[in-house]
Amino acid sequence: MTHLGPAATTLSAALLDLDSRGERTPCQTEPGSGYWTSDVREEREQAAAWCIGCSVLDLCAAAADESRERWHVWAGIDRGPKPPGRARSAA
């Protein structure tokens, strides 16, 4: 079982709250939802643009910083693709 830090726990609670009100974030709704984890730079750039105005942007940034995310798009920041040979994970 993975232990979530305080920022990730706060982000998860905020996402659940949005869901309970029938709202979703861009990374949950955009047709290119795989863009956040894409190996294609232009797709990651589009995903980062979709983050603008997201209601949990600051919480996402805090969770990414807390877990030292080094890959994919988090809170509108393109951290780059995973190097070849590394297991992929969802953003």
PDB file of N, CA, C and O in Angstrom:
ATOM      1  N   MET A   1       0.847  -1.184   0.000  1.00  0.00           N
ATOM      2  CA  MET A   1       0.000   0.000   0.000  1.00  0.00           C
ATOM      3  C   MET A   1       0.890   1.245   0.000  1.00  0.00           C
ATOM      4  O   MET A   1       1.848   1.333   0.768  1.00  0.00           O
ATOM      5  N   THR A   2       0.569   2.187  -0.855  1.00  0.00           N
ATOM      6  CA  THR A   2       1.338   3.416  -0.970  1.00  0.00           C
ATOM      7  C   THR A   2       0.866   4.425   0.061  1.00  0.00           C
ATOM      8  O   THR A   2      -0.332   4.655   0.221  1.00  0.00           O
ATOM      9  N   HIS A   3       1.820   5.023   0.758  1.00  0.00           N
ATOM     10  CA  HIS A   3       1.495   6.059   1.740  1.00  0.00           C
ATOM     11  C   HIS A   3       1.497   7.415   1.042  1.00  0.00           C
ATOM     12  O   HIS A   3       2.483   7.780   0.403  1.00  0.00           O
ATOM     13  N   LEU A   4       0.408   8.159   1.160  1.00  0.00           N
ATOM     14  CA  LEU A   4       0.322   9.495   0.578  1.00  0.00           C
ATOM     15  C   LEU A   4       0.773  10.511   1.611  1.00  0.00           C
ATOM     16  O   LEU A   4       0.419  10.419   2.786  1.00  0.00           O
ATOM     17  N   GLY A   5       1.557  11.481   1.160  1.00  0.00           N
ATOM     18  CA  GLY A   5       1.947  12.569   2.032  1.00  0.00           C
ATOM     19  C   GLY A   5       0.790  13.529   2.228  1.00  0.00           C
ATOM     20  O   GLY A   5      -0.252  13.375   1.592  1.00  0.00           O
ATOM     21  N   PRO A   6       0.954  14.516   3.098  1.00  0.00           N
ATOM     22  CA  PRO A   6      -0.127  15.463   3.384  1.00  0.00           C
ATOM     23  C   PRO A   6      -0.643  16.203   2.143  1.00  0.00           C
ATOM     24  O   PRO A   6      -1.852  16.377   1.988  1.00  0.00           O
ATOM     25  N   ALA A   7       0.259  16.636   1.265  1.00  0.00           N
ATOM     26  CA  ALA A   7      -0.182  17.370   0.069  1.00  0.00           C
ATOM     27  C   ALA A   7      -0.972  16.469  -0.869  1.00  0.00           C
ATOM     28  O   ALA A   7      -1.990  16.889  -1.418  1.00  0.00           O
ATOM     29  N   ALA A   8      -0.515  15.238  -1.057  1.00  0.00           N
ATOM     30  CA  ALA A   8      -1.231  14.293  -1.920  1.00  0.00           C
ATOM     31  C   ALA A   8      -2.585  13.931  -1.318  1.00  0.00           C
ATOM     32  O   ALA A   8      -3.566  13.765  -2.043  1.00  0.00           O
ATOM     33  N   THR A   9      -2.637  13.810  -0.008  1.00  0.00           N
ATOM     34  CA  THR A   9      -3.904  13.522   0.670  1.00  0.00           C
ATOM     35  C   THR A   9      -4.877  14.687   0.486  1.00  0.00           C
ATOM     36  O   THR A   9      -6.065  14.470   0.249  1.00  0.00           O
ATOM     37  N   THR A  10      -4.384  15.909   0.592  1.00  0.00           N
ATOM     38  CA  THR A  10      -5.222  17.091   0.395  1.00  0.00           C
ATOM     39  C   THR A  10      -5.720  17.162  -1.047  1.00  0.00           C
ATOM     40  O   THR A  10      -6.886  17.477  -1.287  1.00  0.00           O
ATOM     41  N   LEU A  11      -4.834  16.867  -2.013  1.00  0.00           N
ATOM     42  CA  LEU A  11      -5.242  16.846  -3.418  1.00  0.00           C
ATOM     43  C   LEU A  11      -6.312  15.786  -3.648  1.00  0.00           C
ATOM     44  O   LEU A  11      -7.309  16.052  -4.319  1.00  0.00           O
ATOM     45  N   SER A  12      -6.122  14.609  -3.112  1.00  0.00           N
ATOM     46  CA  SER A  12      -7.107  13.532  -3.279  1.00  0.00           C
ATOM     47  C   SER A  12      -8.458  13.922  -2.701  1.00  0.00           C
ATOM     48  O   SER A  12      -9.496  13.658  -3.307  1.00  0.00           O
ATOM     49  N   ALA A  13      -8.447  14.549  -1.535  1.00  0.00           N
ATOM     50  CA  ALA A  13      -9.704  14.990  -0.909  1.00  0.00           C
ATOM     51  C   ALA A  13     -10.384  16.055  -1.773  1.00  0.00           C
ATOM     52  O   ALA A  13     -11.606  16.040  -1.925  1.00  0.00           O
ATOM     53  N   ALA A  14      -9.608  16.969  -2.334  1.00  0.00           N
ATOM     54  CA  ALA A  14     -10.180  18.012  -3.194  1.00  0.00           C
ATOM     55  C   ALA A  14     -10.783  17.412  -4.457  1.00  0.00           C
ATOM     56  O   ALA A  14     -11.847  17.840  -4.906  1.00  0.00           O
ATOM     57  N   LEU A  15     -10.103  16.416  -5.034  1.00  0.00           N
ATOM     58  CA  LEU A  15     -10.638  15.755  -6.231  1.00  0.00           C
ATOM     59  C   LEU A  15     -11.931  15.012  -5.906  1.00  0.00           C
ATOM     60  O   LEU A  15     -12.870  15.031  -6.701  1.00  0.00           O
ATOM     61  N   LEU A  16     -11.988  14.370  -4.763  1.00  0.00           N
ATOM     62  CA  LEU A  16     -13.218  13.685  -4.352  1.00  0.00           C
ATOM     63  C   LEU A  16     -14.348  14.683  -4.124  1.00  0.00           C
ATOM     64  O   LEU A  16     -15.499  14.416  -4.470  1.00  0.00           O
ATOM     65  N   ASP A  17     -14.015  15.837  -3.538  1.00  0.00           N
ATOM     66  CA  ASP A  17     -15.021  16.875  -3.314  1.00  0.00           C
ATOM     67  C   ASP A  17     -15.567  17.387  -4.645  1.00  0.00           C
ATOM     68  O   ASP A  17     -16.777  17.540  -4.807  1.00  0.00           O
ATOM     69  N   LEU A  18     -14.674  17.651  -5.594  1.00  0.00           N
ATOM     70  CA  LEU A  18     -15.125  18.081  -6.925  1.00  0.00           C
ATOM     71  C   LEU A  18     -16.032  17.029  -7.551  1.00  0.00           C
ATOM     72  O   LEU A  18     -17.090  17.350  -8.094  1.00  0.00           O
ATOM     73  N   ASP A  19     -15.611  15.783  -7.472  1.00  0.00           N
ATOM     74  CA  ASP A  19     -16.396  14.692  -8.052  1.00  0.00           C
ATOM     75  C   ASP A  19     -17.786  14.610  -7.412  1.00  0.00           C
ATOM     76  O   ASP A  19     -18.773  14.347  -8.100  1.00  0.00           O
ATOM     77  N   SER A  20     -17.860  14.834  -6.114  1.00  0.00           N
ATOM     78  CA  SER A  20     -19.158  14.768  -5.422  1.00  0.00           C
ATOM     79  C   SER A  20     -20.107  15.867  -5.902  1.00  0.00           C
ATOM     80  O   SER A  20     -21.324  15.748  -5.765  1.00  0.00           O
ATOM     81  N   ARG A  21     -19.536  16.941  -6.468  1.00  0.00           N
ATOM     82  CA  ARG A  21     -20.343  18.036  -7.010  1.00  0.00           C
ATOM     83  C   ARG A  21     -20.508  17.931  -8.522  1.00  0.00           C
ATOM     84  O   ARG A  21     -21.040  18.836  -9.166  1.00  0.00           O
ATOM     85  N   GLY A  22     -20.042  16.805  -9.083  1.00  0.00           N
ATOM     86  CA  GLY A  22     -20.173  16.595 -10.517  1.00  0.00           C
ATOM     87  C   GLY A  22     -19.171  17.375 -11.345  1.00  0.00           C
ATOM     88  O   GLY A  22     -19.378  17.580 -12.541  1.00  0.00           O
ATOM     89  N   GLU A  23     -18.095  17.808 -10.725  1.00  0.00           N
ATOM     90  CA  GLU A  23     -17.063  18.574 -11.427  1.00  0.00           C
ATOM     91  C   GLU A  23     -15.821  17.706 -11.582  1.00  0.00           C
ATOM     92  O   GLU A  23     -15.564  16.806 -10.783  1.00  0.00           O
ATOM     93  N   ARG A  24     -15.055  18.001 -12.637  1.00  0.00           N
ATOM     94  CA  ARG A  24     -13.826  17.257 -12.899  1.00  0.00           C
ATOM     95  C   ARG A  24     -12.738  18.230 -13.343  1.00  0.00           C
ATOM     96  O   ARG A  24     -13.022  19.334 -13.807  1.00  0.00           O
ATOM     97  N   THR A  25     -11.515  17.807 -13.194  1.00  0.00           N
ATOM     98  CA  THR A  25     -10.375  18.623 -13.608  1.00  0.00           C
ATOM     99  C   THR A  25     -10.057  18.366 -15.080  1.00  0.00           C
ATOM    100  O   THR A  25     -10.498  17.360 -15.636  1.00  0.00           O
ATOM    101  N   PRO A  26      -9.300  19.258 -15.717  1.00  0.00           N
ATOM    102  CA  PRO A  26      -8.952  19.037 -17.125  1.00  0.00           C
ATOM    103  C   PRO A  26      -8.262  17.692 -17.365  1.00  0.00           C
ATOM    104  O   PRO A  26      -8.519  17.046 -18.381  1.00  0.00           O
ATOM    105  N   CYS A  27      -7.395  17.261 -16.454  1.00  0.00           N
ATOM    106  CA  CYS A  27      -6.692  15.994 -16.668  1.00  0.00           C
ATOM    107  C   CYS A  27      -7.633  14.799 -16.572  1.00  0.00           C
ATOM    108  O   CYS A  27      -7.267  13.687 -16.955  1.00  0.00           O
ATOM    109  N   GLN A  28      -8.827  15.020 -16.068  1.00  0.00           N
ATOM    110  CA  GLN A  28      -9.826  13.957 -15.997  1.00  0.00           C
ATOM    111  C   GLN A  28     -10.819  14.016 -17.147  1.00  0.00           C
ATOM    112  O   GLN A  28     -11.537  13.047 -17.393  1.00  0.00           O
ATOM    113  N   THR A  29     -10.872  15.147 -17.857  1.00  0.00           N
ATOM    114  CA  THR A  29     -11.938  15.318 -18.846  1.00  0.00           C
ATOM    115  C   THR A  29     -11.486  15.555 -20.274  1.00  0.00           C
ATOM    116  O   THR A  29     -12.216  15.228 -21.209  1.00  0.00           O
ATOM    117  N   GLU A  30     -10.313  16.108 -20.463  1.00  0.00           N
ATOM    118  CA  GLU A  30      -9.880  16.449 -21.818  1.00  0.00           C
ATOM    119  C   GLU A  30      -9.748  15.189 -22.662  1.00  0.00           C
ATOM    120  O   GLU A  30      -9.326  14.146 -22.163  1.00  0.00           O
ATOM    121  N   PRO A  31     -10.109  15.283 -23.952  1.00  0.00           N
ATOM    122  CA  PRO A  31     -10.020  14.109 -24.822  1.00  0.00           C
ATOM    123  C   PRO A  31      -8.602  13.567 -24.941  1.00  0.00           C
ATOM    124  O   PRO A  31      -8.412  12.383 -25.220  1.00  0.00           O
ATOM    125  N   GLY A  32      -7.621  14.409 -24.735  1.00  0.00           N
ATOM    126  CA  GLY A  32      -6.235  13.965 -24.784  1.00  0.00           C
ATOM    127  C   GLY A  32      -5.693  13.693 -23.395  1.00  0.00           C
ATOM    128  O   GLY A  32      -4.584  14.120 -23.076  1.00  0.00           O
ATOM    129  N   SER A  33      -6.450  12.993 -22.559  1.00  0.00           N
ATOM    130  CA  SER A  33      -6.043  12.796 -21.167  1.00  0.00           C
ATOM    131  C   SER A  33      -4.693  12.095 -21.037  1.00  0.00           C
ATOM    132  O   SER A  33      -4.019  12.239 -20.017  1.00  0.00           O
ATOM    133  N   GLY A  34      -4.293  11.343 -22.052  1.00  0.00           N
ATOM    134  CA  GLY A  34      -2.981  10.706 -22.028  1.00  0.00           C
ATOM    135  C   GLY A  34      -1.847  11.681 -22.303  1.00  0.00           C
ATOM    136  O   GLY A  34      -0.676  11.317 -22.201  1.00  0.00           O
ATOM    137  N   TYR A  35      -2.186  12.914 -22.650  1.00  0.00           N
ATOM    138  CA  TYR A  35      -1.166  13.907 -22.962  1.00  0.00           C
ATOM    139  C   TYR A  35      -0.297  14.232 -21.744  1.00  0.00           C
ATOM    140  O   TYR A  35       0.871  14.586 -21.907  1.00  0.00           O
ATOM    141  N   TRP A  36      -0.833  14.121 -20.547  1.00  0.00           N
ATOM    142  CA  TRP A  36      -0.077  14.451 -19.337  1.00  0.00           C
ATOM    143  C   TRP A  36       1.106  13.512 -19.141  1.00  0.00           C
ATOM    144  O   TRP A  36       2.084  13.875 -18.487  1.00  0.00           O
ATOM    145  N   THR A  37       1.025  12.320 -19.696  1.00  0.00           N
ATOM    146  CA  THR A  37       2.100  11.333 -19.551  1.00  0.00           C
ATOM    147  C   THR A  37       2.737  10.972 -20.889  1.00  0.00           C
ATOM    148  O   THR A  37       3.461   9.981 -20.982  1.00  0.00           O
ATOM    149  N   SER A  38       2.481  11.746 -21.897  1.00  0.00           N
ATOM    150  CA  SER A  38       2.960  11.455 -23.249  1.00  0.00           C
ATOM    151  C   SER A  38       4.481  11.599 -23.364  1.00  0.00           C
ATOM    152  O   SER A  38       5.108  12.364 -22.632  1.00  0.00           O
ATOM    153  N   ASP A  39       5.046  10.850 -24.294  1.00  0.00           N
ATOM    154  CA  ASP A  39       6.457  11.008 -24.639  1.00  0.00           C
ATOM    155  C   ASP A  39       6.645  12.101 -25.695  1.00  0.00           C
ATOM    156  O   ASP A  39       7.775  12.467 -26.018  1.00  0.00           O
ATOM    157  N   VAL A  40       5.534  12.619 -26.232  1.00  0.00           N
ATOM    158  CA  VAL A  40       5.576  13.636 -27.281  1.00  0.00           C
ATOM    159  C   VAL A  40       5.506  15.030 -26.638  1.00  0.00           C
ATOM    160  O   VAL A  40       4.529  15.364 -25.966  1.00  0.00           O
ATOM    161  N   ARG A  41       6.541  15.826 -26.850  1.00  0.00           N
ATOM    162  CA  ARG A  41       6.634  17.142 -26.219  1.00  0.00           C
ATOM    163  C   ARG A  41       5.426  18.019 -26.511  1.00  0.00           C
ATOM    164  O   ARG A  41       4.911  18.671 -25.603  1.00  0.00           O
ATOM    165  N   GLU A  42       4.965  18.053 -27.746  1.00  0.00           N
ATOM    166  CA  GLU A  42       3.826  18.897 -28.113  1.00  0.00           C
ATOM    167  C   GLU A  42       2.554  18.487 -27.364  1.00  0.00           C
ATOM    168  O   GLU A  42       1.740  19.340 -27.012  1.00  0.00           O
ATOM    169  N   GLU A  43       2.386  17.210 -27.127  1.00  0.00           N
ATOM    170  CA  GLU A  43       1.213  16.752 -26.371  1.00  0.00           C
ATOM    171  C   GLU A  43       1.320  17.184 -24.909  1.00  0.00           C
ATOM    172  O   GLU A  43       0.325  17.590 -24.309  1.00  0.00           O
ATOM    173  N   ARG A  44       2.516  17.099 -24.334  1.00  0.00           N
ATOM    174  CA  ARG A  44       2.699  17.566 -22.957  1.00  0.00           C
ATOM    175  C   ARG A  44       2.485  19.069 -22.858  1.00  0.00           C
ATOM    176  O   ARG A  44       1.940  19.556 -21.867  1.00  0.00           O
ATOM    177  N   GLU A  45       2.914  19.814 -23.891  1.00  0.00           N
ATOM    178  CA  GLU A  45       2.671  21.266 -23.909  1.00  0.00           C
ATOM    179  C   GLU A  45       1.181  21.563 -23.917  1.00  0.00           C
ATOM    180  O   GLU A  45       0.728  22.475 -23.226  1.00  0.00           O
ATOM    181  N   GLN A  46       0.413  20.802 -24.692  1.00  0.00           N
ATOM    182  CA  GLN A  46      -1.041  20.999 -24.722  1.00  0.00           C
ATOM    183  C   GLN A  46      -1.641  20.679 -23.357  1.00  0.00           C
ATOM    184  O   GLN A  46      -2.507  21.409 -22.873  1.00  0.00           O
ATOM    185  N   ALA A  47      -1.189  19.600 -22.736  1.00  0.00           N
ATOM    186  CA  ALA A  47      -1.694  19.240 -21.407  1.00  0.00           C
ATOM    187  C   ALA A  47      -1.402  20.346 -20.402  1.00  0.00           C
ATOM    188  O   ALA A  47      -2.263  20.696 -19.594  1.00  0.00           O
ATOM    189  N   ALA A  48      -0.201  20.895 -20.447  1.00  0.00           N
ATOM    190  CA  ALA A  48       0.157  21.984 -19.535  1.00  0.00           C
ATOM    191  C   ALA A  48      -0.753  23.190 -19.747  1.00  0.00           C
ATOM    192  O   ALA A  48      -1.137  23.856 -18.785  1.00  0.00           O
ATOM    193  N   ALA A  49      -1.096  23.470 -20.991  1.00  0.00           N
ATOM    194  CA  ALA A  49      -2.007  24.584 -21.283  1.00  0.00           C
ATOM    195  C   ALA A  49      -3.398  24.317 -20.723  1.00  0.00           C
ATOM    196  O   ALA A  49      -4.057  25.237 -20.239  1.00  0.00           O
ATOM    197  N   TRP A  50      -3.852  23.064 -20.785  1.00  0.00           N
ATOM    198  CA  TRP A  50      -5.169  22.734 -20.242  1.00  0.00           C
ATOM    199  C   TRP A  50      -5.220  22.940 -18.730  1.00  0.00           C
ATOM    200  O   TRP A  50      -6.298  23.145 -18.171  1.00  0.00           O
ATOM    201  N   CYS A  51      -4.071  22.887 -18.065  1.00  0.00           N
ATOM    202  CA  CYS A  51      -4.029  23.054 -16.605  1.00  0.00           C
ATOM    203  C   CYS A  51      -4.384  24.477 -16.168  1.00  0.00           C
ATOM    204  O   CYS A  51      -4.835  24.688 -15.042  1.00  0.00           O
ATOM    205  N   ILE A  52      -4.180  25.449 -17.055  1.00  0.00           N
ATOM    206  CA  ILE A  52      -4.421  26.846 -16.693  1.00  0.00           C
ATOM    207  C   ILE A  52      -5.864  27.003 -16.218  1.00  0.00           C
ATOM    208  O   ILE A  52      -6.803  26.607 -16.908  1.00  0.00           O
ATOM    209  N   GLY A  53      -6.023  27.576 -15.051  1.00  0.00           N
ATOM    210  CA  GLY A  53      -7.345  27.804 -14.495  1.00  0.00           C
ATOM    211  C   GLY A  53      -7.927  26.620 -13.740  1.00  0.00           C
ATOM    212  O   GLY A  53      -9.049  26.702 -13.240  1.00  0.00           O
ATOM    213  N   CYS A  54      -7.185  25.520 -13.648  1.00  0.00           N
ATOM    214  CA  CYS A  54      -7.690  24.351 -12.916  1.00  0.00           C
ATOM    215  C   CYS A  54      -7.890  24.710 -11.446  1.00  0.00           C
ATOM    216  O   CYS A  54      -7.051  25.379 -10.844  1.00  0.00           O
ATOM    217  N   SER A  55      -8.985  24.270 -10.885  1.00  0.00           N
ATOM    218  CA  SER A  55      -9.316  24.635  -9.506  1.00  0.00           C
ATOM    219  C   SER A  55      -8.415  23.969  -8.464  1.00  0.00           C
ATOM    220  O   SER A  55      -8.411  24.392  -7.308  1.00  0.00           O
ATOM    221  N   VAL A  56      -7.662  22.951  -8.839  1.00  0.00           N
ATOM    222  CA  VAL A  56      -6.764  22.294  -7.888  1.00  0.00           C
ATOM    223  C   VAL A  56      -5.296  22.456  -8.299  1.00  0.00           C
ATOM    224  O   VAL A  56      -4.445  21.679  -7.868  1.00  0.00           O
ATOM    225  N   LEU A  57      -4.999  23.450  -9.122  1.00  0.00           N
ATOM    226  CA  LEU A  57      -3.644  23.649  -9.642  1.00  0.00           C
ATOM    227  C   LEU A  57      -2.609  23.740  -8.524  1.00  0.00           C
ATOM    228  O   LEU A  57      -1.583  23.061  -8.578  1.00  0.00           O
ATOM    229  N   ASP A  58      -2.860  24.561  -7.524  1.00  0.00           N
ATOM    230  CA  ASP A  58      -1.897  24.728  -6.429  1.00  0.00           C
ATOM    231  C   ASP A  58      -1.734  23.440  -5.628  1.00  0.00           C
ATOM    232  O   ASP A  58      -0.629  23.100  -5.205  1.00  0.00           O
ATOM    233  N   LEU A  59      -2.833  22.730  -5.424  1.00  0.00           N
ATOM    234  CA  LEU A  59      -2.762  21.459  -4.692  1.00  0.00           C
ATOM    235  C   LEU A  59      -1.983  20.420  -5.483  1.00  0.00           C
ATOM    236  O   LEU A  59      -1.227  19.636  -4.909  1.00  0.00           O
ATOM    237  N   CYS A  60      -2.166  20.412  -6.798  1.00  0.00           N
ATOM    238  CA  CYS A  60      -1.436  19.508  -7.678  1.00  0.00           C
ATOM    239  C   CYS A  60       0.057  19.814  -7.616  1.00  0.00           C
ATOM    240  O   CYS A  60       0.879  18.901  -7.538  1.00  0.00           O
ATOM    241  N   ALA A  61       0.403  21.089  -7.652  1.00  0.00           N
ATOM    242  CA  ALA A  61       1.808  21.496  -7.573  1.00  0.00           C
ATOM    243  C   ALA A  61       2.430  21.050  -6.251  1.00  0.00           C
ATOM    244  O   ALA A  61       3.555  20.550  -6.221  1.00  0.00           O
ATOM    245  N   ALA A  62       1.694  21.235  -5.168  1.00  0.00           N
ATOM    246  CA  ALA A  62       2.208  20.838  -3.856  1.00  0.00           C
ATOM    247  C   ALA A  62       2.412  19.325  -3.777  1.00  0.00           C
ATOM    248  O   ALA A  62       3.413  18.858  -3.233  1.00  0.00           O
ATOM    249  N   ALA A  63       1.468  18.567  -4.318  1.00  0.00           N
ATOM    250  CA  ALA A  63       1.590  17.103  -4.302  1.00  0.00           C
ATOM    251  C   ALA A  63       2.773  16.655  -5.154  1.00  0.00           C
ATOM    252  O   ALA A  63       3.508  15.749  -4.761  1.00  0.00           O
ATOM    253  N   ALA A  64       2.965  17.279  -6.317  1.00  0.00           N
ATOM    254  CA  ALA A  64       4.092  16.931  -7.194  1.00  0.00           C
ATOM    255  C   ALA A  64       5.419  17.269  -6.526  1.00  0.00           C
ATOM    256  O   ALA A  64       6.373  16.494  -6.600  1.00  0.00           O
ATOM    257  N   ASP A  65       5.477  18.414  -5.881  1.00  0.00           N
ATOM    258  CA  ASP A  65       6.706  18.796  -5.178  1.00  0.00           C
ATOM    259  C   ASP A  65       6.986  17.847  -4.016  1.00  0.00           C
ATOM    260  O   ASP A  65       8.122  17.425  -3.802  1.00  0.00           O
ATOM    261  N   GLU A  66       5.938  17.522  -3.273  1.00  0.00           N
ATOM    262  CA  GLU A  66       6.080  16.635  -2.123  1.00  0.00           C
ATOM    263  C   GLU A  66       6.641  15.269  -2.519  1.00  0.00           C
ATOM    264  O   GLU A  66       7.480  14.706  -1.816  1.00  0.00           O
ATOM    265  N   SER A  67       6.170  14.746  -3.648  1.00  0.00           N
ATOM    266  CA  SER A  67       6.613  13.416  -4.076  1.00  0.00           C
ATOM    267  C   SER A  67       7.810  13.479  -5.038  1.00  0.00           C
ATOM    268  O   SER A  67       8.258  12.461  -5.565  1.00  0.00           O
ATOM    269  N   ARG A  68       8.311  14.694  -5.248  1.00  0.00           N
ATOM    270  CA  ARG A  68       9.483  14.916  -6.111  1.00  0.00           C
ATOM    271  C   ARG A  68       9.277  14.347  -7.513  1.00  0.00           C
ATOM    272  O   ARG A  68      10.147  13.668  -8.059  1.00  0.00           O
ATOM    273  N   GLU A  69       8.108  14.641  -8.083  1.00  0.00           N
ATOM    274  CA  GLU A  69       7.813  14.185  -9.446  1.00  0.00           C
ATOM    275  C   GLU A  69       8.839  14.741 -10.410  1.00  0.00           C
ATOM    276  O   GLU A  69       9.141  15.934 -10.387  1.00  0.00           O
ATOM    277  N   ARG A  70       9.377  13.872 -11.261  1.00  0.00           N
ATOM    278  CA  ARG A  70      10.387  14.288 -12.237  1.00  0.00           C
ATOM    279  C   ARG A  70       9.921  14.063 -13.665  1.00  0.00           C
ATOM    280  O   ARG A  70      10.635  14.417 -14.603  1.00  0.00           O
ATOM    281  N   TRP A  71       8.753  13.490 -13.852  1.00  0.00           N
ATOM    282  CA  TRP A  71       8.284  13.139 -15.195  1.00  0.00           C
ATOM    283  C   TRP A  71       6.853  13.622 -15.386  1.00  0.00           C
ATOM    284  O   TRP A  71       6.110  13.792 -14.419  1.00  0.00           O
ATOM    285  N   HIS A  72       6.479  13.837 -16.621  1.00  0.00           N
ATOM    286  CA  HIS A  72       5.111  14.157 -17.030  1.00  0.00           C
ATOM    287  C   HIS A  72       4.722  15.588 -16.692  1.00  0.00           C
ATOM    288  O   HIS A  72       5.560  16.385 -16.270  1.00  0.00           O
ATOM    289  N   VAL A  73       3.460  15.905 -16.878  1.00  0.00           N
ATOM    290  CA  VAL A  73       2.952  17.252 -16.609  1.00  0.00           C
ATOM    291  C   VAL A  73       2.233  17.238 -15.265  1.00  0.00           C
ATOM    292  O   VAL A  73       1.347  16.420 -15.020  1.00  0.00           O
ATOM    293  N   TRP A  74       2.635  18.153 -14.413  1.00  0.00           N
ATOM    294  CA  TRP A  74       2.006  18.339 -13.103  1.00  0.00           C
ATOM    295  C   TRP A  74       1.768  19.828 -12.914  1.00  0.00           C
ATOM    296  O   TRP A  74       2.700  20.622 -13.040  1.00  0.00           O
ATOM    297  N   ALA A  75       0.556  20.214 -12.619  1.00  0.00           N
ATOM    298  CA  ALA A  75       0.208  21.608 -12.311  1.00  0.00           C
ATOM    299  C   ALA A  75       0.666  22.574 -13.397  1.00  0.00           C
ATOM    300  O   ALA A  75       1.128  23.676 -13.104  1.00  0.00           O
ATOM    301  N   GLY A  76       0.535  22.154 -14.640  1.00  0.00           N
ATOM    302  CA  GLY A  76       0.888  23.012 -15.757  1.00  0.00           C
ATOM    303  C   GLY A  76       2.373  23.097 -16.044  1.00  0.00           C
ATOM    304  O   GLY A  76       2.796  23.926 -16.850  1.00  0.00           O
ATOM    305  N   ILE A  77       3.174  22.262 -15.404  1.00  0.00           N
ATOM    306  CA  ILE A  77       4.619  22.256 -15.617  1.00  0.00           C
ATOM    307  C   ILE A  77       5.011  20.954 -16.303  1.00  0.00           C
ATOM    308  O   ILE A  77       4.744  19.865 -15.795  1.00  0.00           O
ATOM    309  N   ASP A  78       5.646  21.083 -17.461  1.00  0.00           N
ATOM    310  CA  ASP A  78       6.119  19.907 -18.193  1.00  0.00           C
ATOM    311  C   ASP A  78       7.467  19.501 -17.622  1.00  0.00           C
ATOM    312  O   ASP A  78       8.473  20.182 -17.816  1.00  0.00           O
ATOM    313  N   ARG A  79       7.469  18.387 -16.921  1.00  0.00           N
ATOM    314  CA  ARG A  79       8.701  17.889 -16.316  1.00  0.00           C
ATOM    315  C   ARG A  79       9.425  16.917 -17.234  1.00  0.00           C
ATOM    316  O   ARG A  79      10.477  16.388 -16.875  1.00  0.00           O
ATOM    317  N   GLY A  80       8.864  16.676 -18.428  1.00  0.00           N
ATOM    318  CA  GLY A  80       9.525  15.852 -19.430  1.00  0.00           C
ATOM    319  C   GLY A  80       9.057  14.411 -19.444  1.00  0.00           C
ATOM    320  O   GLY A  80       8.332  13.966 -18.554  1.00  0.00           O
ATOM    321  N   PRO A  81       9.487  13.685 -20.473  1.00  0.00           N
ATOM    322  CA  PRO A  81       9.100  12.272 -20.587  1.00  0.00           C
ATOM    323  C   PRO A  81       9.976  11.397 -19.710  1.00  0.00           C
ATOM    324  O   PRO A  81      11.080  11.790 -19.330  1.00  0.00           O
ATOM    325  N   LYS A  82       9.485  10.217 -19.392  1.00  0.00           N
ATOM    326  CA  LYS A  82      10.333   9.247 -18.699  1.00  0.00           C
ATOM    327  C   LYS A  82      11.359   8.722 -19.672  1.00  0.00           C
ATOM    328  O   LYS A  82      11.051   8.516 -20.846  1.00  0.00           O
ATOM    329  N   PRO A  83      12.574   8.503 -19.207  1.00  0.00           N
ATOM    330  CA  PRO A  83      13.568   7.899 -20.101  1.00  0.00           C
ATOM    331  C   PRO A  83      13.129   6.509 -20.543  1.00  0.00           C
ATOM    332  O   PRO A  83      12.409   5.832 -19.808  1.00  0.00           O
ATOM    333  N   PRO A  84      13.544   6.072 -21.720  1.00  0.00           N
ATOM    334  CA  PRO A  84      13.183   4.729 -22.172  1.00  0.00           C
ATOM    335  C   PRO A  84      13.602   3.676 -21.162  1.00  0.00           C
ATOM    336  O   PRO A  84      14.633   3.787 -20.499  1.00  0.00           O
ATOM    337  N   GLY A  85      12.765   2.651 -21.070  1.00  0.00           N
ATOM    338  CA  GLY A  85      13.073   1.554 -20.162  1.00  0.00           C
ATOM    339  C   GLY A  85      12.505   1.702 -18.766  1.00  0.00           C
ATOM    340  O   GLY A  85      12.594   0.772 -17.964  1.00  0.00           O
ATOM    341  N   ARG A  86      11.929   2.839 -18.462  1.00  0.00           N
ATOM    342  CA  ARG A  86      11.306   3.035 -17.153  1.00  0.00           C
ATOM    343  C   ARG A  86       9.823   2.714 -17.251  1.00  0.00           C
ATOM    344  O   ARG A  86       9.185   2.987 -18.268  1.00  0.00           O
ATOM    345  N   ALA A  87       9.286   2.138 -16.196  1.00  0.00           N
ATOM    346  CA  ALA A  87       7.854   1.833 -16.150  1.00  0.00           C
ATOM    347  C   ALA A  87       7.066   3.122 -16.172  1.00  0.00           C
ATOM    348  O   ALA A  87       7.453   4.096 -15.526  1.00  0.00           O
ATOM    349  N   ARG A  88       5.973   3.144 -16.901  1.00  0.00           N
ATOM    350  CA  ARG A  88       5.109   4.316 -16.978  1.00  0.00           C
ATOM    351  C   ARG A  88       4.095   4.281 -15.854  1.00  0.00           C
ATOM    352  O   ARG A  88       3.651   3.214 -15.431  1.00  0.00           O
ATOM    353  N   SER A  89       3.737   5.453 -15.379  1.00  0.00           N
ATOM    354  CA  SER A  89       2.673   5.546 -14.370  1.00  0.00           C
ATOM    355  C   SER A  89       1.781   6.717 -14.731  1.00  0.00           C
ATOM    356  O   SER A  89       2.194   7.620 -15.458  1.00  0.00           O
ATOM    357  N   ALA A  90       0.556   6.701 -14.222  1.00  0.00           N
ATOM    358  CA  ALA A  90      -0.401   7.782 -14.481  1.00  0.00           C
ATOM    359  C   ALA A  90      -0.022   9.021 -13.700  1.00  0.00           C
ATOM    360  O   ALA A  90       0.535   8.917 -12.607  1.00  0.00           O
ATOM    361  N   ALA A  91      -0.313  10.182 -14.238  1.00  0.00           N
ATOM    362  CA  ALA A  91      -0.041  11.435 -13.579  1.00  0.00           C
ATOM    363  C   ALA A  91      -1.087  11.782 -12.586  1.00  0.00           C
ATOM    364  O   ALA A  91      -1.001  12.824 -11.937  1.00  0.00           O
TER     365      ALA A  91
END
